[in-house]
Each structure stands twice: as C-alpha cells, then as structure tokens.
Amino acid sequence: MTTSRLRGALITAATWVLVLMFFFPVAWMVFTAFKPEHQAATMPPTFTPDFTLDRFDAVFARDMLPYLINSFSASLGSTLLVLALAIPAAYALSIRPVTNVRDALFFFISTRFMPVAASIIPVYLLLQSVGGLDNITWLTILYVGVNLPIAVWMMRSFLAEVPREVIEAAQLDGARLGTEIFRVVLPIVLPGVAAAGLICFIFAWNEFFLANLLTAQVARPTPPFLTSFVDGRGQFLAVLSAAATVAIVPVVLAGWIAQKQLVRGLAMGAIK
C-alpha cells in the first residue's frame, strides 16, 4: 500500500471513529427510550432489555404535542424572519458594501459576546411591562435577535462567492435592486440560504435558557418541558430518553430533507 493510500485509510478510519463518538450518545438515548424504567440505569448496562413502548405512551400522556407545536412555531417563524432580514443585510455587506464594512460586521458579531444570562433581567422586565411573558410571538422575536448575527455572517460568506459578472450583466439589462437580489443572486446562493436557515432553526429549537425563564404554560416550548420528566426518586431516565427522542425527530427530518442543500451551502461558504 502506498503512503498516500495509507494516509487516506487512516484519515477515513479516524473520521469514522469521530462520527461514532458523536453519534453514540444519541443512539444510546434512542436505545434507552425503548427500555423499561428499571432497566434504563442498570450498571453494567442492559444490552438485551425487554423492549417496550410504554415510555412513549407516558410521554404523550403528559400532552407533549402543544409543546412541540410551540417549538415548531417559534423556530420556523424566527428562521423565516431571520432570513428575511439577513439576506438584504448580507447583500449590503458583500455585493454592495457599505462604508466601514468591518465595523458593521464587528457590531453584528459583538451582540453575541455578552452571555444571555447577563441581559435576562432587563429582557424580563421589558416583556413584563408590555405583557410579553409566556407569549409565543415575543419568544419568536427574541429568537430572531439571537440568531440574526450568525445568519448575517453566514450569508455574507455565501454572497461573496457570487460571480460579479452575473450581477453586472443583470444591471446592464436594467434589473432593479429587488430583481437583482431575488431573481439573480438568491437562486445562486440557495444552498447557502438552506444551510443558514437550518442552523438557525436548530438553534431556536434547542434554545433552553430564554424559553425556560420567559414562558410558563401557554408558550412553553419543548426543551423546558423535558425537565418535567426529571423525578426526584431517580426513576426517569427511560421516559426522559423517550421524550428527547420525540423532540429530536423534527430536527432530524429537517436535516434529512435539506441535507443536499446543507452540504452544498457549507462547501460554498468554505471556498474563497
């Protein structure tokens, strides 16, 4: 075997090891969801349990569907709003750059420097004053503010790859700004839009801190709801695994549907 083939085989093997390391906790969680509760936390672990669907029955007995709907509404709504704001902003920062582009980019990313916990008190008081606590609309708006800087940075890297000749040709044909963005540029960077949208959707779906502190019942999304399965007696691992398995299904489906666009989009942003 030549040196290059040996190196390639080692890289492939190392990649598979890393993939399995990252995938194993998720696979074990799904496996645990089908165990009876008394077999979920045994040591050593039980690899041949009495498989059952009782834990999933217990999950839906607690009426999990409204929480899933809240998560889907807030995640999808915030993702669409983020893309609607990020695409024009990234266009101005890349294809038609404004003055002091670096200052503008630094401002966007600097909004993520401060931990969310540091701003939770003024956010809470503000929402309390406008009646926005336990409200899915205000939670969606907060998710927009959290994910917008990431989307702007991602979309700027994608838009920077658009050939300037295509844009100049559209301008010579008399295309207006809206036509230039949505009819010429956007179809070229559609994989990047899918990648940014999927990442924002996942971040919004998994967000716990704001959702836990700013919602109670009506607008409660899935991540805080999962904590209700934690039992002080310690008998909760199987039912919690079942609830978490149900919670990851929408994200897995979204990633599976957009996988081709996601790979193309991330590759597009990596090429300079």
Protein Blocks (a to p, Z undefined) as FASTA:
>chain_A
ZZklmmmmmmmmmmmmmmmmmmmmmmmmmmmmmpcfklmmgccddfbbcddfklmmmmmm
nopmlmmmmmmmmmmmmmmmmmmmmmmmmmmmmmmccehkllmmmmmmmmmmpcfklmmm
mmmmmmmmnopghifklmmmmmmmmmmmmmmmmmmmmmmmpcfklmmmmmmnopafklmm
mmmmmmmmmmmmmmmmmmmmmmmmmpmklmmmmpcklmocfklmmmmmpcfklpamlmmm
mmmmmmmmmmmmmmmmmmmmmmmmmmmmmpZZ
